[in-house]
Amino acid sequence: MVTISCDVCKKKIDSVITNRTFFYYGNHSICESCKDSLEFQVRSVVRNKEPFVIEWYEKFIDDQLGKAVQKGRI
């Protein structure tokens, strides 16, 4: 059994199922609740972005995760 901890909230994830109980975003492993919080936080910014550019989105997500890891929460 593999145990992974969330890079943001530091919670340990015992039952590891990729893309179900934890997710990889760039260099970060995050739990499901942090992923949901991240998606909720960036949703309004992404919806209002015209024109949408995938490179911008990837950098934006990486920046948001970097800030969240420093704070310990999203």
PyMOL Python script that loads the backbone (N, CA, C, O; Angstrom):
from pymol import cmd

cmd.read_pdbstr("""\
ATOM      1  N   MET A   1       0.841  -1.174   0.000  1.00  0.00           N
ATOM      2  CA  MET A   1       0.000   0.000   0.000  1.00  0.00           C
ATOM      3  C   MET A   1       0.889   1.241   0.000  1.00  0.00           C
ATOM      4  O   MET A   1       1.892   1.299   0.711  1.00  0.00           O
ATOM      5  N   VAL A   2       0.516   2.211  -0.789  1.00  0.00           N
ATOM      6  CA  VAL A   2       1.256   3.456  -0.908  1.00  0.00           C
ATOM      7  C   VAL A   2       0.506   4.540  -0.142  1.00  0.00           C
ATOM      8  O   VAL A   2      -0.717   4.643  -0.232  1.00  0.00           O
ATOM      9  N   THR A   3       1.250   5.346   0.613  1.00  0.00           N
ATOM     10  CA  THR A   3       0.655   6.482   1.305  1.00  0.00           C
ATOM     11  C   THR A   3       1.268   7.755   0.743  1.00  0.00           C
ATOM     12  O   THR A   3       2.489   7.905   0.702  1.00  0.00           O
ATOM     13  N   ILE A   4       0.423   8.654   0.320  1.00  0.00           N
ATOM     14  CA  ILE A   4       0.847   9.929  -0.250  1.00  0.00           C
ATOM     15  C   ILE A   4       0.228  11.030   0.592  1.00  0.00           C
ATOM     16  O   ILE A   4      -0.885  10.877   1.094  1.00  0.00           O
ATOM     17  N   SER A   5       0.938  12.136   0.750  1.00  0.00           N
ATOM     18  CA  SER A   5       0.362  13.265   1.468  1.00  0.00           C
ATOM     19  C   SER A   5       0.133  14.419   0.496  1.00  0.00           C
ATOM     20  O   SER A   5       0.884  14.616  -0.459  1.00  0.00           O
ATOM     21  N   CYS A   6      -0.915  15.163   0.768  1.00  0.00           N
ATOM     22  CA  CYS A   6      -1.276  16.317  -0.055  1.00  0.00           C
ATOM     23  C   CYS A   6      -0.225  17.408   0.149  1.00  0.00           C
ATOM     24  O   CYS A   6       0.145  17.706   1.284  1.00  0.00           O
ATOM     25  N   ASP A   7       0.252  17.995  -0.929  1.00  0.00           N
ATOM     26  CA  ASP A   7       1.248  19.052  -0.836  1.00  0.00           C
ATOM     27  C   ASP A   7       0.673  20.328  -0.242  1.00  0.00           C
ATOM     28  O   ASP A   7       1.424  21.157   0.272  1.00  0.00           O
ATOM     29  N   VAL A   8      -0.626  20.502  -0.302  1.00  0.00           N
ATOM     30  CA  VAL A   8      -1.246  21.732   0.189  1.00  0.00           C
ATOM     31  C   VAL A   8      -1.609  21.605   1.662  1.00  0.00           C
ATOM     32  O   VAL A   8      -1.094  22.356   2.490  1.00  0.00           O
ATOM     33  N   CYS A   9      -2.482  20.673   1.997  1.00  0.00           N
ATOM     34  CA  CYS A   9      -2.970  20.568   3.374  1.00  0.00           C
ATOM     35  C   CYS A   9      -2.194  19.570   4.224  1.00  0.00           C
ATOM     36  O   CYS A   9      -2.431  19.469   5.428  1.00  0.00           O
ATOM     37  N   LYS A  10      -1.283  18.841   3.621  1.00  0.00           N
ATOM     38  CA  LYS A  10      -0.414  17.870   4.296  1.00  0.00           C
ATOM     39  C   LYS A  10      -1.174  16.672   4.856  1.00  0.00           C
ATOM     40  O   LYS A  10      -0.632  15.921   5.667  1.00  0.00           O
ATOM     41  N   LYS A  11      -2.431  16.485   4.428  1.00  0.00           N
ATOM     42  CA  LYS A  11      -3.228  15.343   4.862  1.00  0.00           C
ATOM     43  C   LYS A  11      -2.718  14.080   4.178  1.00  0.00           C
ATOM     44  O   LYS A  11      -2.413  14.098   2.985  1.00  0.00           O
ATOM     45  N   LYS A  12      -2.626  12.997   4.919  1.00  0.00           N
ATOM     46  CA  LYS A  12      -2.183  11.729   4.357  1.00  0.00           C
ATOM     47  C   LYS A  12      -3.347  11.036   3.659  1.00  0.00           C
ATOM     48  O   LYS A  12      -4.462  10.992   4.180  1.00  0.00           O
ATOM     49  N   ILE A  13      -3.075  10.496   2.475  1.00  0.00           N
ATOM     50  CA  ILE A  13      -4.081   9.792   1.689  1.00  0.00           C
ATOM     51  C   ILE A  13      -3.683   8.326   1.691  1.00  0.00           C
ATOM     52  O   ILE A  13      -2.694   7.949   1.062  1.00  0.00           O
ATOM     53  N   ASP A  14      -4.449   7.494   2.395  1.00  0.00           N
ATOM     54  CA  ASP A  14      -4.094   6.088   2.547  1.00  0.00           C
ATOM     55  C   ASP A  14      -4.536   5.239   1.357  1.00  0.00           C
ATOM     56  O   ASP A  14      -3.734   4.480   0.813  1.00  0.00           O
ATOM     57  N   SER A  15      -5.765   5.353   0.956  1.00  0.00           N
ATOM     58  CA  SER A  15      -6.293   4.571  -0.161  1.00  0.00           C
ATOM     59  C   SER A  15      -6.048   5.342  -1.453  1.00  0.00           C
ATOM     60  O   SER A  15      -6.907   6.095  -1.912  1.00  0.00           O
ATOM     61  N   VAL A  16      -4.880   5.148  -2.026  1.00  0.00           N
ATOM     62  CA  VAL A  16      -4.474   5.936  -3.184  1.00  0.00           C
ATOM     63  C   VAL A  16      -5.079   5.369  -4.461  1.00  0.00           C
ATOM     64  O   VAL A  16      -4.812   4.227  -4.833  1.00  0.00           O
ATOM     65  N   ILE A  17      -5.892   6.174  -5.122  1.00  0.00           N
ATOM     66  CA  ILE A  17      -6.438   5.857  -6.435  1.00  0.00           C
ATOM     67  C   ILE A  17      -6.219   7.094  -7.292  1.00  0.00           C
ATOM     68  O   ILE A  17      -6.838   8.135  -7.071  1.00  0.00           O
ATOM     69  N   THR A  18      -5.335   6.970  -8.270  1.00  0.00           N
ATOM     70  CA  THR A  18      -5.004   8.107  -9.109  1.00  0.00           C
ATOM     71  C   THR A  18      -6.242   8.649  -9.803  1.00  0.00           C
ATOM     72  O   THR A  18      -7.066   7.889 -10.311  1.00  0.00           O
ATOM     73  N   ASN A  19      -6.363   9.962  -9.819  1.00  0.00           N
ATOM     74  CA  ASN A  19      -7.487  10.695 -10.422  1.00  0.00           C
ATOM     75  C   ASN A  19      -8.825  10.417  -9.752  1.00  0.00           C
ATOM     76  O   ASN A  19      -9.878  10.676 -10.334  1.00  0.00           O
ATOM     77  N   ARG A  20      -8.786   9.893  -8.540  1.00  0.00           N
ATOM     78  CA  ARG A  20     -10.011   9.726  -7.769  1.00  0.00           C
ATOM     79  C   ARG A  20      -9.822  10.220  -6.336  1.00  0.00           C
ATOM     80  O   ARG A  20     -10.643  10.994  -5.844  1.00  0.00           O
ATOM     81  N   THR A  21      -8.765   9.792  -5.663  1.00  0.00           N
ATOM     82  CA  THR A  21      -8.518  10.253  -4.294  1.00  0.00           C
ATOM     83  C   THR A  21      -7.360  11.228  -4.210  1.00  0.00           C
ATOM     84  O   THR A  21      -7.211  11.919  -3.203  1.00  0.00           O
ATOM     85  N   PHE A  22      -6.539  11.300  -5.244  1.00  0.00           N
ATOM     86  CA  PHE A  22      -5.502  12.322  -5.316  1.00  0.00           C
ATOM     87  C   PHE A  22      -5.212  12.634  -6.769  1.00  0.00           C
ATOM     88  O   PHE A  22      -5.480  11.835  -7.666  1.00  0.00           O
ATOM     89  N   PHE A  23      -4.655  13.825  -6.978  1.00  0.00           N
ATOM     90  CA  PHE A  23      -4.459  14.316  -8.337  1.00  0.00           C
ATOM     91  C   PHE A  23      -3.086  14.961  -8.452  1.00  0.00           C
ATOM     92  O   PHE A  23      -2.572  15.535  -7.492  1.00  0.00           O
ATOM     93  N   TYR A  24      -2.500  14.858  -9.638  1.00  0.00           N
ATOM     94  CA  TYR A  24      -1.238  15.527  -9.930  1.00  0.00           C
ATOM     95  C   TYR A  24      -1.523  16.768 -10.749  1.00  0.00           C
ATOM     96  O   TYR A  24      -2.191  16.710 -11.782  1.00  0.00           O
ATOM     97  N   TYR A  25      -1.010  17.887 -10.278  1.00  0.00           N
ATOM     98  CA  TYR A  25      -1.025  19.136 -11.034  1.00  0.00           C
ATOM     99  C   TYR A  25       0.416  19.605 -11.097  1.00  0.00           C
ATOM    100  O   TYR A  25       0.957  20.102 -10.109  1.00  0.00           O
ATOM    101  N   GLY A  26       1.032  19.449 -12.249  1.00  0.00           N
ATOM    102  CA  GLY A  26       2.432  19.828 -12.386  1.00  0.00           C
ATOM    103  C   GLY A  26       3.295  19.004 -11.456  1.00  0.00           C
ATOM    104  O   GLY A  26       3.343  17.779 -11.575  1.00  0.00           O
ATOM    105  N   ASN A  27       3.970  19.651 -10.541  1.00  0.00           N
ATOM    106  CA  ASN A  27       4.834  18.971  -9.582  1.00  0.00           C
ATOM    107  C   ASN A  27       4.155  18.734  -8.246  1.00  0.00           C
ATOM    108  O   ASN A  27       4.813  18.335  -7.285  1.00  0.00           O
ATOM    109  N   HIS A  28       2.875  18.967  -8.164  1.00  0.00           N
ATOM    110  CA  HIS A  28       2.160  18.884  -6.895  1.00  0.00           C
ATOM    111  C   HIS A  28       1.180  17.718  -6.885  1.00  0.00           C
ATOM    112  O   HIS A  28       0.509  17.440  -7.879  1.00  0.00           O
ATOM    113  N   SER A  29       1.111  17.047  -5.748  1.00  0.00           N
ATOM    114  CA  SER A  29       0.101  16.022  -5.496  1.00  0.00           C
ATOM    115  C   SER A  29      -0.916  16.638  -4.550  1.00  0.00           C
ATOM    116  O   SER A  29      -0.545  17.123  -3.481  1.00  0.00           O
ATOM    117  N   ILE A  30      -2.190  16.629  -4.922  1.00  0.00           N
ATOM    118  CA  ILE A  30      -3.192  17.225  -4.049  1.00  0.00           C
ATOM    119  C   ILE A  30      -4.350  16.258  -3.834  1.00  0.00           C
ATOM    120  O   ILE A  30      -4.655  15.424  -4.686  1.00  0.00           O
ATOM    121  N   CYS A  31      -4.988  16.394  -2.670  1.00  0.00           N
ATOM    122  CA  CYS A  31      -6.116  15.529  -2.329  1.00  0.00           C
ATOM    123  C   CYS A  31      -7.378  16.018  -3.032  1.00  0.00           C
ATOM    124  O   CYS A  31      -7.389  17.081  -3.653  1.00  0.00           O
ATOM    125  N   GLU A  32      -8.422  15.236  -2.923  1.00  0.00           N
ATOM    126  CA  GLU A  32      -9.671  15.557  -3.619  1.00  0.00           C
ATOM    127  C   GLU A  32     -10.304  16.844  -3.105  1.00  0.00           C
ATOM    128  O   GLU A  32     -10.817  17.636  -3.897  1.00  0.00           O
ATOM    129  N   SER A  33     -10.277  17.065  -1.792  1.00  0.00           N
ATOM    130  CA  SER A  33     -10.897  18.283  -1.264  1.00  0.00           C
ATOM    131  C   SER A  33     -10.121  19.535  -1.678  1.00  0.00           C
ATOM    132  O   SER A  33     -10.729  20.571  -1.948  1.00  0.00           O
ATOM    133  N   CYS A  34      -8.791  19.458  -1.731  1.00  0.00           N
ATOM    134  CA  CYS A  34      -8.001  20.600  -2.201  1.00  0.00           C
ATOM    135  C   CYS A  34      -8.218  20.830  -3.691  1.00  0.00           C
ATOM    136  O   CYS A  34      -8.232  21.976  -4.140  1.00  0.00           O
ATOM    137  N   LYS A  35      -8.388  19.759  -4.464  1.00  0.00           N
ATOM    138  CA  LYS A  35      -8.667  19.892  -5.895  1.00  0.00           C
ATOM    139  C   LYS A  35      -9.999  20.603  -6.114  1.00  0.00           C
ATOM    140  O   LYS A  35     -10.107  21.485  -6.965  1.00  0.00           O
ATOM    141  N   ASP A  36     -11.009  20.212  -5.342  1.00  0.00           N
ATOM    142  CA  ASP A  36     -12.312  20.851  -5.456  1.00  0.00           C
ATOM    143  C   ASP A  36     -12.232  22.332  -5.093  1.00  0.00           C
ATOM    144  O   ASP A  36     -12.839  23.168  -5.762  1.00  0.00           O
ATOM    145  N   SER A  37     -11.487  22.661  -4.039  1.00  0.00           N
ATOM    146  CA  SER A  37     -11.323  24.052  -3.638  1.00  0.00           C
ATOM    147  C   SER A  37     -10.585  24.849  -4.698  1.00  0.00           C
ATOM    148  O   SER A  37     -10.941  25.995  -4.974  1.00  0.00           O
ATOM    149  N   LEU A  38      -9.564  24.257  -5.291  1.00  0.00           N
ATOM    150  CA  LEU A  38      -8.802  24.920  -6.347  1.00  0.00           C
ATOM    151  C   LEU A  38      -9.691  25.204  -7.552  1.00  0.00           C
ATOM    152  O   LEU A  38      -9.674  26.312  -8.089  1.00  0.00           O
ATOM    153  N   GLU A  39     -10.460  24.219  -7.974  1.00  0.00           N
ATOM    154  CA  GLU A  39     -11.351  24.401  -9.121  1.00  0.00           C
ATOM    155  C   GLU A  39     -12.402  25.471  -8.844  1.00  0.00           C
ATOM    156  O   GLU A  39     -12.719  26.267  -9.728  1.00  0.00           O
ATOM    157  N   PHE A  40     -12.941  25.498  -7.638  1.00  0.00           N
ATOM    158  CA  PHE A  40     -13.933  26.506  -7.281  1.00  0.00           C
ATOM    159  C   PHE A  40     -13.316  27.902  -7.308  1.00  0.00           C
ATOM    160  O   PHE A  40     -13.939  28.857  -7.770  1.00  0.00           O
ATOM    161  N   GLN A  41     -12.086  28.010  -6.808  1.00  0.00           N
ATOM    162  CA  GLN A  41     -11.402  29.297  -6.734  1.00  0.00           C
ATOM    163  C   GLN A  41     -11.085  29.865  -8.114  1.00  0.00           C
ATOM    164  O   GLN A  41     -11.231  31.069  -8.325  1.00  0.00           O
ATOM    165  N   VAL A  42     -10.658  29.035  -9.049  1.00  0.00           N
ATOM    166  CA  VAL A  42     -10.221  29.543 -10.353  1.00  0.00           C
ATOM    167  C   VAL A  42     -11.346  29.583 -11.392  1.00  0.00           C
ATOM    168  O   VAL A  42     -11.160  30.127 -12.481  1.00  0.00           O
ATOM    169  N   ARG A  43     -12.486  29.024 -11.073  1.00  0.00           N
ATOM    170  CA  ARG A  43     -13.583  28.923 -12.042  1.00  0.00           C
ATOM    171  C   ARG A  43     -13.996  30.281 -12.611  1.00  0.00           C
ATOM    172  O   ARG A  43     -14.120  30.426 -13.827  1.00  0.00           O
ATOM    173  N   SER A  44     -14.205  31.261 -11.761  1.00  0.00           N
ATOM    174  CA  SER A  44     -14.678  32.560 -12.256  1.00  0.00           C
ATOM    175  C   SER A  44     -13.620  33.266 -13.091  1.00  0.00           C
ATOM    176  O   SER A  44     -13.957  33.954 -14.054  1.00  0.00           O
ATOM    177  N   VAL A  45     -12.354  33.111 -12.741  1.00  0.00           N
ATOM    178  CA  VAL A  45     -11.278  33.736 -13.510  1.00  0.00           C
ATOM    179  C   VAL A  45     -11.183  33.102 -14.889  1.00  0.00           C
ATOM    180  O   VAL A  45     -11.032  33.801 -15.891  1.00  0.00           O
ATOM    181  N   VAL A  46     -11.269  31.793 -14.939  1.00  0.00           N
ATOM    182  CA  VAL A  46     -11.142  31.069 -16.212  1.00  0.00           C
ATOM    183  C   VAL A  46     -12.330  31.354 -17.117  1.00  0.00           C
ATOM    184  O   VAL A  46     -12.160  31.500 -18.328  1.00  0.00           O
ATOM    185  N   ARG A  47     -13.516  31.435 -16.560  1.00  0.00           N
ATOM    186  CA  ARG A  47     -14.711  31.705 -17.378  1.00  0.00           C
ATOM    187  C   ARG A  47     -14.664  33.068 -18.042  1.00  0.00           C
ATOM    188  O   ARG A  47     -15.212  33.250 -19.129  1.00  0.00           O
ATOM    189  N   ASN A  48     -14.012  34.029 -17.395  1.00  0.00           N
ATOM    190  CA  ASN A  48     -13.960  35.391 -17.925  1.00  0.00           C
ATOM    191  C   ASN A  48     -12.737  35.648 -18.788  1.00  0.00           C
ATOM    192  O   ASN A  48     -12.560  36.767 -19.272  1.00  0.00           O
ATOM    193  N   LYS A  49     -11.901  34.664 -18.995  1.00  0.00           N
ATOM    194  CA  LYS A  49     -10.683  34.829 -19.784  1.00  0.00           C
ATOM    195  C   LYS A  49     -11.006  34.692 -21.257  1.00  0.00           C
ATOM    196  O   LYS A  49     -11.476  33.647 -21.706  1.00  0.00           O
ATOM    197  N   GLU A  50     -10.754  35.743 -22.002  1.00  0.00           N
ATOM    198  CA  GLU A  50     -10.966  35.737 -23.453  1.00  0.00           C
ATOM    199  C   GLU A  50      -9.725  36.275 -24.120  1.00  0.00           C
ATOM    200  O   GLU A  50      -9.278  37.341 -23.697  1.00  0.00           O
ATOM    201  N   PRO A  51      -9.150  35.694 -25.061  1.00  0.00           N
ATOM    202  CA  PRO A  51      -9.335  34.316 -25.499  1.00  0.00           C
ATOM    203  C   PRO A  51      -8.623  33.370 -24.542  1.00  0.00           C
ATOM    204  O   PRO A  51      -7.614  33.728 -23.934  1.00  0.00           O
ATOM    205  N   PHE A  52      -9.151  32.175 -24.416  1.00  0.00           N
ATOM    206  CA  PHE A  52      -8.567  31.173 -23.527  1.00  0.00           C
ATOM    207  C   PHE A  52      -7.331  30.572 -24.191  1.00  0.00           C
ATOM    208  O   PHE A  52      -7.383  30.131 -25.339  1.00  0.00           O
ATOM    209  N   VAL A  53      -6.220  30.561 -23.455  1.00  0.00           N
ATOM    210  CA  VAL A  53      -4.961  30.006 -23.945  1.00  0.00           C
ATOM    211  C   VAL A  53      -4.489  28.972 -22.936  1.00  0.00           C
ATOM    212  O   VAL A  53      -4.357  29.289 -21.754  1.00  0.00           O
ATOM    213  N   ILE A  54      -4.234  27.762 -23.364  1.00  0.00           N
ATOM    214  CA  ILE A  54      -3.883  26.668 -22.463  1.00  0.00           C
ATOM    215  C   ILE A  54      -2.587  26.946 -21.704  1.00  0.00           C
ATOM    216  O   ILE A  54      -2.462  26.554 -20.544  1.00  0.00           O
ATOM    217  N   GLU A  55      -1.623  27.612 -22.335  1.00  0.00           N
ATOM    218  CA  GLU A  55      -0.372  27.923 -21.646  1.00  0.00           C
ATOM    219  C   GLU A  55      -0.626  28.867 -20.468  1.00  0.00           C
ATOM    220  O   GLU A  55      -0.034  28.717 -19.400  1.00  0.00           O
ATOM    221  N   TRP A  56      -1.518  29.843 -20.680  1.00  0.00           N
ATOM    222  CA  TRP A  56      -1.885  30.747 -19.598  1.00  0.00           C
ATOM    223  C   TRP A  56      -2.549  29.967 -18.454  1.00  0.00           C
ATOM    224  O   TRP A  56      -2.242  30.195 -17.284  1.00  0.00           O
ATOM    225  N   TYR A  57      -3.452  29.057 -18.797  1.00  0.00           N
ATOM    226  CA  TYR A  57      -4.167  28.265 -17.791  1.00  0.00           C
ATOM    227  C   TYR A  57      -3.202  27.430 -16.959  1.00  0.00           C
ATOM    228  O   TYR A  57      -3.312  27.394 -15.733  1.00  0.00           O
ATOM    229  N   GLU A  58      -2.256  26.759 -17.616  1.00  0.00           N
ATOM    230  CA  GLU A  58      -1.296  25.927 -16.893  1.00  0.00           C
ATOM    231  C   GLU A  58      -0.448  26.766 -15.947  1.00  0.00           C
ATOM    232  O   GLU A  58      -0.199  26.353 -14.814  1.00  0.00           O
ATOM    233  N   LYS A  59       0.000  27.932 -16.392  1.00  0.00           N
ATOM    234  CA  LYS A  59       0.792  28.814 -15.537  1.00  0.00           C
ATOM    235  C   LYS A  59      -0.058  29.349 -14.387  1.00  0.00           C
ATOM    236  O   LYS A  59       0.422  29.446 -13.258  1.00  0.00           O
ATOM    237  N   PHE A  60      -1.304  29.693 -14.663  1.00  0.00           N
ATOM    238  CA  PHE A  60      -2.212  30.199 -13.633  1.00  0.00           C
ATOM    239  C   PHE A  60      -2.442  29.152 -12.547  1.00  0.00           C
ATOM    240  O   PHE A  60      -2.376  29.466 -11.358  1.00  0.00           O
ATOM    241  N   ILE A  61      -2.710  27.923 -12.944  1.00  0.00           N
ATOM    242  CA  ILE A  61      -2.918  26.836 -11.978  1.00  0.00           C
ATOM    243  C   ILE A  61      -1.649  26.610 -11.158  1.00  0.00           C
ATOM    244  O   ILE A  61      -1.717  26.449  -9.940  1.00  0.00           O
ATOM    245  N   ASP A  62      -0.496  26.598 -11.820  1.00  0.00           N
ATOM    246  CA  ASP A  62       0.771  26.396 -11.123  1.00  0.00           C
ATOM    247  C   ASP A  62       1.024  27.519 -10.115  1.00  0.00           C
ATOM    248  O   ASP A  62       1.485  27.259  -9.003  1.00  0.00           O
ATOM    249  N   ASP A  63       0.729  28.754 -10.490  1.00  0.00           N
ATOM    250  CA  ASP A  63       0.887  29.884  -9.571  1.00  0.00           C
ATOM    251  C   ASP A  63      -0.051  29.766  -8.373  1.00  0.00           C
ATOM    252  O   ASP A  63       0.356  30.009  -7.237  1.00  0.00           O
ATOM    253  N   GLN A  64      -1.299  29.395  -8.626  1.00  0.00           N
ATOM    254  CA  GLN A  64      -2.270  29.245  -7.538  1.00  0.00           C
ATOM    255  C   GLN A  64      -1.863  28.129  -6.580  1.00  0.00           C
ATOM    256  O   GLN A  64      -2.009  28.266  -5.365  1.00  0.00           O
ATOM    257  N   LEU A  65      -1.349  27.017  -7.130  1.00  0.00           N
ATOM    258  CA  LEU A  65      -0.898  25.920  -6.275  1.00  0.00           C
ATOM    259  C   LEU A  65       0.333  26.319  -5.473  1.00  0.00           C
ATOM    260  O   LEU A  65       0.458  25.941  -4.308  1.00  0.00           O
ATOM    261  N   GLY A  66       1.241  27.074  -6.077  1.00  0.00           N
ATOM    262  CA  GLY A  66       2.419  27.547  -5.350  1.00  0.00           C
ATOM    263  C   GLY A  66       2.024  28.408  -4.159  1.00  0.00           C
ATOM    264  O   GLY A  66       2.592  28.263  -3.077  1.00  0.00           O
ATOM    265  N   LYS A  67       1.055  29.303  -4.344  1.00  0.00           N
ATOM    266  CA  LYS A  67       0.567  30.134  -3.256  1.00  0.00           C
ATOM    267  C   LYS A  67      -0.119  29.281  -2.177  1.00  0.00           C
ATOM    268  O   LYS A  67       0.043  29.527  -0.982  1.00  0.00           O
ATOM    269  N   ALA A  68      -0.879  28.286  -2.617  1.00  0.00           N
ATOM    270  CA  ALA A  68      -1.599  27.425  -1.674  1.00  0.00           C
ATOM    271  C   ALA A  68      -0.643  26.586  -0.842  1.00  0.00           C
ATOM    272  O   ALA A  68      -0.876  26.383   0.349  1.00  0.00           O
ATOM    273  N   VAL A  69       0.426  26.098  -1.448  1.00  0.00           N
ATOM    274  CA  VAL A  69       1.410  25.295  -0.710  1.00  0.00           C
ATOM    275  C   VAL A  69       2.087  26.168   0.344  1.00  0.00           C
ATOM    276  O   VAL A  69       2.338  25.703   1.456  1.00  0.00           O
ATOM    277  N   GLN A  70       2.380  27.408   0.017  1.00  0.00           N
ATOM    278  CA  GLN A  70       3.008  28.313   0.988  1.00  0.00           C
ATOM    279  C   GLN A  70       2.075  28.617   2.155  1.00  0.00           C
ATOM    280  O   GLN A  70       2.508  28.672   3.306  1.00  0.00           O
ATOM    281  N   LYS A  71       0.774  28.816   1.849  1.00  0.00           N
ATOM    282  CA  LYS A  71      -0.207  29.129   2.903  1.00  0.00           C
ATOM    283  C   LYS A  71      -0.630  27.892   3.684  1.00  0.00           C
ATOM    284  O   LYS A  71      -1.009  27.989   4.851  1.00  0.00           O
ATOM    285  N   GLY A  72      -0.565  26.727   3.037  1.00  0.00           N
ATOM    286  CA  GLY A  72      -1.037  25.505   3.675  1.00  0.00           C
ATOM    287  C   GLY A  72      -2.522  25.264   3.460  1.00  0.00           C
ATOM    288  O   GLY A  72      -3.110  24.383   4.087  1.00  0.00           O
ATOM    289  N   ARG A  73      -3.123  26.040   2.583  1.00  0.00           N
ATOM    290  CA  ARG A  73      -4.543  25.867   2.251  1.00  0.00           C
ATOM    291  C   ARG A  73      -4.832  26.601   0.947  1.00  0.00           C
ATOM    292  O   ARG A  73      -4.053  27.448   0.507  1.00  0.00           O
ATOM    293  N   ILE A  74      -5.962  26.263   0.339  1.00  0.00           N
ATOM    294  CA  ILE A  74      -6.362  26.929  -0.900  1.00  0.00           C
ATOM    295  C   ILE A  74      -7.404  27.968  -0.570  1.00  0.00           C
ATOM    296  O   ILE A  74      -7.892  28.659  -1.464  1.00  0.00           O
TER     297      ILE A  74
END
""", "prot")
cmd.dss("prot")
cmd.show_as("cartoon", "prot")
cmd.util.cbc("prot")
cmd.orient("prot")
